[in-house]
């Protein structure tokens, strides 16, 4: 991320951001890219509004968008309070509002959910998703917490010792485990029907896990026994297991 922004120089290779080659002059690039790299760059002795005004002045942006960005980040009601009284989640949302100044096309966010409590994580994930779905932004997140990535990402890149070892849509990279999850109101009858058809199901409460090549055939087996599932979906492989496999770790 630092190399993309011109804050450090790559030892080899080239970097293109939005079709522009990163070089000694990154002024065109940084006008179209918002970022949070390492710690959020907020001044705790200033209010949210004054932080936004300071950032706008430094980056050469106007002030007209500040109220709307604070409202979007649910900070309007505390905009005049000093940031030192904010929770970490509120400071992260303020940093994200500052990164949005100038209406950038791309946001580069380094571990944005790190250290947040569960409520703060939910609130920030909602905002990141809204930036993509409602505002059409491209949001690039780096994280070592794979559960964050599974909850957020459409597309992932796995990097191991500086090399790209796997990339693509999340669903394609993670893939299916070859098993299906079934939920039924009568799990005993479902287990009997599946065993009679040659399957080897596992049951936990009302949920059954079974290896199968075809979900439609499972549905037919259950229907013949007059068992109708409320859920029958492929069981996904966890991103954690995929990551460990791609990086050669046990």
VMD Tcl script that draws the C-alpha trace (Angstrom):
set ca {
  {0.00 0.00 0.00}
  {2.81 2.41 0.86}
  {4.43 1.68 -2.50}
  {1.12 2.27 -4.31}
  {0.92 5.71 -2.69}
  {4.55 6.63 -3.38}
  {5.43 6.58 0.34}
  {8.10 3.94 -0.24}
  {9.88 2.79 -3.38}
  {9.56 -0.73 -4.75}
  {12.89 -2.53 -5.14}
  {11.83 -4.06 -8.44}
  {8.89 -4.38 -10.77}
  {6.23 -1.81 -11.57}
  {2.95 -0.69 -9.99}
  {-0.08 0.63 -11.86}
  {-2.97 2.26 -10.01}
  {-6.09 3.16 -12.01}
  {-4.09 2.73 -15.20}
  {-1.35 5.13 -14.03}
  {2.24 4.04 -13.44}
  {3.52 4.82 -9.94}
  {6.69 6.89 -10.19}
  {8.46 9.78 -8.48}
  {5.39 12.00 -8.94}
  {2.26 10.40 -7.49}
  {0.17 13.58 -7.31}
  {-2.31 12.39 -9.97}
  {-2.72 9.04 -8.24}
  {-3.21 10.27 -4.68}
  {-5.98 12.61 -5.82}
  {-8.00 9.54 -6.81}
  {-6.99 7.20 -3.98}
  {-7.99 7.42 -0.32}
  {-6.05 5.43 2.25}
  {-5.66 4.35 5.85}
  {-2.17 2.91 6.26}
  {-1.19 1.63 9.71}
  {-2.76 3.86 12.40}
  {-5.69 6.19 11.53}
  {-4.24 9.68 11.03}
  {-6.62 11.55 13.34}
  {-5.68 14.25 15.84}
  {-7.24 13.38 19.19}
  {-7.19 16.98 20.51}
  {-9.39 18.19 17.63}
  {-13.05 17.54 16.96}
  {-14.16 15.37 14.05}
  {-15.13 18.46 12.08}
  {-11.75 20.12 12.66}
  {-9.95 16.90 11.72}
  {-11.90 16.87 8.46}
  {-11.16 20.54 7.80}
  {-7.45 20.03 8.47}
  {-7.31 17.03 6.13}
  {-9.22 18.92 3.44}
  {-6.76 21.84 3.68}
  {-3.68 19.58 3.52}
  {-5.04 17.55 0.60}
  {-6.34 20.57 -1.29}
  {-10.04 19.67 -1.11}
  {-13.02 21.90 -0.39}
  {-15.09 21.75 2.79}
  {-18.53 21.38 1.26}
  {-18.56 17.55 1.44}
  {-17.55 17.36 5.12}
  {-21.06 17.39 6.68}
  {-22.29 14.70 4.27}
  {-19.31 12.42 4.95}
  {-19.70 12.75 8.71}
  {-23.40 11.93 8.36}
  {-22.61 8.91 6.17}
  {-20.23 7.63 8.86}
  {-22.86 8.25 11.62}
  {-20.67 10.88 13.28}
  {-22.84 14.00 12.86}
  {-24.10 13.90 16.44}
  {-20.55 13.89 17.85}
  {-18.86 16.00 15.18}
  {-18.04 18.83 17.61}
  {-16.61 16.54 20.32}
  {-12.86 16.03 20.67}
  {-11.73 12.77 19.16}
  {-9.91 11.75 22.36}
  {-13.35 10.83 23.76}
  {-14.19 8.57 20.79}
  {-14.14 4.79 20.81}
  {-11.65 3.11 18.48}
  {-14.48 2.22 16.11}
  {-15.57 5.87 15.93}
  {-11.97 6.94 15.22}
  {-11.77 4.37 12.42}
  {-14.99 5.71 10.89}
  {-13.61 9.25 11.12}
  {-10.40 8.15 9.41}
  {-12.51 6.55 6.68}
  {-14.48 9.80 6.26}
  {-11.17 11.66 5.90}
  {-9.98 9.13 3.31}
  {-13.20 9.80 1.36}
  {-12.44 13.51 0.94}
  {-12.22 14.41 -2.71}
  {-14.46 11.46 -3.70}
  {-11.64 8.98 -4.53}
  {-12.22 6.05 -6.85}
  {-10.22 3.59 -4.74}
  {-9.71 3.14 -0.99}
  {-6.65 1.29 0.37}
  {-7.31 0.21 3.95}
  {-4.69 -1.50 6.10}
  {-6.27 -3.73 8.81}
  {-9.30 -1.42 9.22}
  {-11.10 -3.75 11.68}
  {-8.08 -4.54 13.84}
  {-8.70 -4.07 17.55}
  {-12.37 -3.10 17.24}
  {-14.99 -4.56 19.55}
  {-17.76 -6.64 17.91}
  {-20.15 -3.67 17.63}
  {-17.42 -1.55 16.06}
  {-16.57 -4.29 13.58}
  {-20.21 -4.67 12.51}
  {-20.61 -0.90 12.07}
  {-17.44 -0.52 10.02}
  {-18.17 -3.59 7.86}
  {-21.57 -2.07 7.08}
  {-19.92 1.19 6.00}
  {-17.33 -0.55 3.84}
  {-20.03 -2.58 2.12}
  {-22.09 0.60 1.55}
  {-19.10 2.30 -0.08}
  {-19.07 -0.46 -2.68}
  {-22.80 -1.08 -3.12}
  {-24.12 2.48 -2.78}
  {-21.20 4.65 -3.87}
  {-19.52 2.40 -6.41}
  {-16.07 2.52 -4.83}
  {-13.33 -0.07 -5.07}
  {-12.21 -0.94 -1.54}
  {-8.95 -2.84 -1.09}
  {-8.49 -4.27 2.41}
  {-5.41 -5.96 3.83}
  {-5.98 -8.19 6.85}
  {-4.53 -11.15 8.70}
  {-7.98 -11.91 10.14}
  {-9.46 -14.29 7.60}
  {-12.95 -14.12 9.12}
  {-12.95 -10.39 8.27}
  {-12.11 -11.22 4.67}
  {-14.77 -13.93 4.41}
  {-17.38 -11.47 5.69}
  {-16.28 -8.62 3.40}
  {-14.59 -9.66 0.22}
  {-15.89 -10.25 -3.29}
  {-12.40 -10.94 -4.64}
  {-9.29 -12.05 -2.76}
  {-5.54 -12.17 -3.28}
  {-3.38 -14.42 -1.08}
  {0.23 -13.23 -0.69}
  {2.91 -15.47 0.78}
  {6.42 -14.11 1.31}
  {5.78 -11.35 -1.22}
  {4.35 -13.59 -3.94}
  {0.79 -13.94 -5.21}
  {-0.13 -17.58 -4.57}
  {-3.87 -17.38 -5.23}
  {-6.35 -14.85 -6.56}
  {-9.91 -14.68 -7.83}
  {-13.51 -14.31 -6.71}
  {-13.88 -15.44 -3.11}
  {-16.38 -18.17 -3.97}
  {-14.08 -19.56 -6.70}
  {-10.94 -19.54 -4.56}
  {-12.63 -21.03 -1.51}
  {-14.85 -23.41 -3.46}
  {-17.01 -26.18 -2.11}
  {-15.95 -28.90 0.31}
  {-17.91 -31.52 -1.64}
  {-20.45 -31.72 1.16}
  {-23.96 -30.37 1.65}
  {-25.66 -28.97 4.73}
  {-29.28 -29.98 5.22}
  {-31.75 -28.70 7.80}
  {-35.03 -30.56 8.31}
  {-37.81 -30.69 10.88}
  {-37.51 -34.50 11.04}
  {-33.76 -35.25 11.04}
  {-34.21 -38.90 12.08}
  {-36.26 -39.68 8.97}
  {-33.75 -37.77 6.82}
  {-30.83 -39.76 8.26}
  {-32.69 -43.04 7.61}
  {-33.43 -42.06 3.99}
  {-29.87 -40.94 3.29}
  {-28.32 -44.06 4.83}
  {-30.70 -46.27 2.80}
  {-29.57 -44.48 -0.37}
  {-25.91 -45.21 0.38}
  {-24.84 -41.84 1.84}
  {-22.87 -41.45 5.08}
  {-24.40 -38.40 6.77}
  {-23.31 -36.71 9.98}
  {-25.88 -35.05 12.20}
  {-25.63 -32.22 14.75}
  {-29.08 -31.35 16.10}
  {-31.39 -30.58 13.17}
  {-28.46 -30.04 10.76}
  {-27.08 -32.86 8.63}
  {-23.78 -32.79 6.73}
  {-23.34 -35.27 3.89}
  {-20.81 -35.79 1.09}
  {-22.49 -35.78 -2.31}
  {-21.84 -34.83 -5.94}
  {-25.33 -33.52 -6.61}
  {-27.62 -31.56 -4.33}
  {-30.60 -32.25 -6.58}
  {-30.22 -35.98 -6.04}
  {-30.15 -35.44 -2.27}
  {-33.39 -33.50 -2.58}
  {-34.99 -36.34 -4.56}
  {-33.88 -38.93 -1.98}
  {-35.45 -36.91 0.81}
  {-38.63 -36.21 -1.18}
  {-39.18 -39.95 -1.75}
  {-39.14 -40.33 2.05}
  {-41.52 -37.36 2.31}
  {-38.86 -35.28 4.05}
  {-38.62 -31.70 2.79}
  {-35.57 -29.66 3.88}
  {-35.81 -26.04 4.92}
  {-32.17 -25.68 3.81}
  {-29.99 -27.64 1.41}
  {-26.79 -25.78 0.47}
  {-23.16 -26.64 -0.42}
  {-20.88 -26.60 2.61}
  {-18.05 -24.19 1.86}
  {-14.42 -24.88 2.62}
  {-13.12 -22.35 5.15}
  {-10.85 -19.59 3.86}
  {-8.44 -20.50 6.65}
  {-7.91 -24.02 5.31}
  {-7.52 -22.67 1.75}
  {-4.98 -20.09 2.96}
  {-2.94 -22.71 4.80}
  {-2.97 -24.94 1.72}
  {-1.91 -22.14 -0.65}
  {0.92 -21.06 1.64}
  {2.13 -24.60 2.33}
  {1.49 -24.45 6.06}
  {-0.02 -27.18 8.22}
}
mol new
graphics top color blue
foreach p $ca { graphics top sphere $p radius 0.5 }
foreach p [lrange $ca 0 end-1] q [lrange $ca 1 end] { graphics top cylinder $p $q radius 0.2 }
display resetview
